[in-house]
Amino acid sequence: MTSKERIIKYGSNFLDILIEIIHENATKPEPYDKKVHIHNKSKLKNRIKEVCDLASLERPITYDEFWFQAYTKIFYAGTRADKATKEIESVIKFGVFDDFRVLSDKSWNFDSREWKSFVNFWKSELKTKSNWLQKAKLTKKWNKVLNKHFEISGINSIMLMTKSGKFEGIRFSSLSPKMIKYINLARKLNELESENINVIEYFTGENYNYEPDKFWSIHKKFAKLIGDITSLHLMMDLGFKTVKPDRVLTYLFYKLGWLECLEINLSKEEVLSQYMKKSVWVDVINKAILLDSVWQTDYSNSLRAIDLWIVKYGQEPEDSFGITKNLQKEISVEKIYEEVSQKM
C-alpha cells in the first residue's frame, strides 16, 4: 500500500483519535487539578477554533493586521513557541512594532555587518559567548564602543538590538537576519500602502482562487521578504491552502510512513536535518492536503486545524493554548497509528 493509499484509508480515523488524545492528555496539569484540566481543554479547543476562523482569504485584511500577522511569524521562526509568544508580548508592551510606517525612518536603519562586528568585539573582549550583552553594558567602554561600531544603523535599531535606552528590559532575540526581515517587511508595506495597492493582491494578483499552479510563485514573493518556511506559516494563517512544514509535522509524517521524499529508517536527527529542503516541504504540504480531503470536520479551515493539532502533539508547554506537556515524549504516534490500522 502506498503512502497516499494509507492516508486515504486510515488518515481520518487516525487524526480523530490523535486529537482526542491531545485534547485529553496534553492539557493535564501537574499536580493534577480537575478544574484546571477542564479549563485547559476548553482553552485549547477555543484557541484552535479562533485561529482557524481567522485563516481565510475571503476575510478582508488591513495593512496593520497583515503587518502583525507577518512580523509575529518571524518571531516564531526557529524559536520555541512559548519563548516567541513571550517575546511578542514584550514587544507589544514596549510598543516597538505598533506602527510599521515609522520603521521607514532612518533611525530604524540596520546594518548586519556593523552588528556582527559589534558582537564579535564584545565576545572577544569579555572572552565569553554567553551573557556578553549584559556584561558589556556594565563596562566603562560601552558607550565608546557603541559610537565606534555603528555609523549606518539608526539609534532605534541599536537600542532594540542591545535592549538599552527606551528598550531596556525588553525580551527580544537580537538576531540580525530577523531584524533585517522586520525592517525590510515594514518598508515594503509602507511602499505598497503609499501606492494604494491591496496588500494580498500584491502577492496573488487579481482574482486568485486557490489555483495550485500559482501557489509557488506567490510563495516566492513572500519568501523574498521573510524567508521560505516563515512565508508558509504566514500564508497558512492568511488562508492559503498550505501547512507550515515544521520539525514536528515533518517528523510525525515521516514516522507514519507518509513521506516519499525521504529514505526509510532515518534517525530523528537525519530527518530534521532535511526538513528545510523544498522537496520535503512540498511532500509534507501535499500529504497534509490529501489528509484534509478525507477528514470530516466542522472547522472553518480544516487544513489549518490539522496543522495546529499535530503541532500541539509535539510542542513544549504553552499556556496560551492550555498545553502543559510535550505529548510526543510520552505517547508514541506509531502506536496510535498501528492500533487504528489494525481495527480497520
Protein Blocks (a to p, Z undefined) as FASTA:
>chain_A
ZZklmmmmmmmmmmmmmmmmmmmmmmpccdddfklmmmmmmmmmmmmmmmmmmmcfklcc
dfklmmmmmmmmmmmnopafklmmmmmmmmmmnommmpmklmmpmklgccfklmmmmmmm
mmmmnopaehklmmmmmpmklmmmmmmmpmkbcfklmmmmnopajlgoiacdddfklmmm
mmmmmmmmmmmmmnopafklmmnoghiahiaklmmmmmmmmmmmnojklmmmmmmmnopa
cddddfklmmmmmmnopafkbcehiafklmmmmmmpfklmmmmmmmmmmmmmmpccfbfb
lmlmmmmmmmmmmgccdfknopabdfklmmcfklmmmmmmmmZZ
